[in-house]
Amino acid sequence: MGSKNIDWTTLGFSYIKTDLRYVSHWREGAWDAGTLTEDNQVHISEGSTALHYGQQCFEGLKAYRCQDGSINLFRPDQNAARMQRSCDRLLMPHMPTEQFIDACVQVVRANEDFIPPYGSGGSLYLRPYLIGVGDNIGVRSAPEFLFSVFCIPVGAYFKGGLTPTNFVVSGYDRAAPNGTGAAKVGGNYAASLLPGYEAKQQNFGDCIYLDPETHTKIEEVGAANFFAIDRAGRFVTPKSPSILASITKYSLLHIAEHRLGMAVEEGDVYIDRLDEYSEAGACGTAAVITPIGGIQYNDTLHVFHSETEVGPVTRRLYDELCGIQYGDLEAPEGWIVKI
Ligand SMILES: Cc1ncc(COP(=O)(O)O)c(C=O)c1O
């Protein structure tokens, strides 16, 4: 038990109110200095574009308690940059990288007691969001915007941690070829609720989306990116303009190439050629690395390494990534903001 009387061993991925969150408003062309508040309710105009037209985006990143008691924030500059790209797509003002990172640091410091202890496997998940607010009714960009960051302590996203999970290929699309798939915007997730629900009803961890143009190539695994290890030992991950550029995935690409000496490739992963791969996984801030046991496509379950055991390459990638995040291994330059 930690100082907040939380049982760190049973933490999953659920909302709990923490002490303070950060809020900043954009009015008349500028963000204010921002402040911390105890209030976890958002008071906005009923005409807010975020409510009617989905003009909003969000991010997800984590802070980790290290063995020496210090705190590691993992690659917040990448989340700031991705939020700026989401804002471009939805005609919203950028939150500058410096203010974004400062907001995250303030929230971590203010909720330090909620950070799961080193060794518990947990972390503090930060959820920045930026939404269109203010009085409005027409389909246009909002007159004002609100940026906030809150946090929750989390454990494993998919129950079982490094235990393989099975996924099912969805008949739905999460994105259109020139749509908003590459932006982290709520509309994509609203559209994923029904496919995700149907997959879970069939006892799968989530669903796999194919490319919306040809429906022949893997794009995403629920709210995570996909990677596989091919029979030549290469790290392979899909490249497409309609998937979200996962910060975890790009970190794994770097780790595979520069630390594990593997060949890497961003390219096509055809759903009817899964035999070419010996291991597969889902990766993301929340999912970390979730080994994929099997993929159900049409009426066949294709099993990769095993439905019960994580594969050896996936485990090495996981150990290296977590070692960097928890401060046990030296991080590549610029990956960690020390708090
Ligand atoms: C649709 C989708 N794909 C992939 C990811 C993984 O991205 P990241 O590694 O930056 O968390 C996420 C989560 O942010 C997501 O929502």
The ligand as an ORCA input file, in Angstrom:
! r2SCAN-3c Opt
* xyz 0 1
  C      -5.349      4.334    -32.126
  C      -4.059      4.260    -31.380
  N      -3.001      3.675    -31.951
  C      -1.813      3.589    -31.316
  C      -1.641      4.092    -30.049
  C      -0.315      3.982    -29.369
  O       0.338      5.225    -29.375
  P       1.389      5.590    -28.257
  O       2.461      4.570    -28.316
  O       1.893      6.934    -28.628
  O       0.665      5.562    -26.967
  C      -2.714      4.697    -29.405
  C      -2.569      5.259    -28.059
  O      -2.179      6.380    -27.913
  C      -3.948      4.791    -30.083
  O      -4.995      5.361    -29.492
*
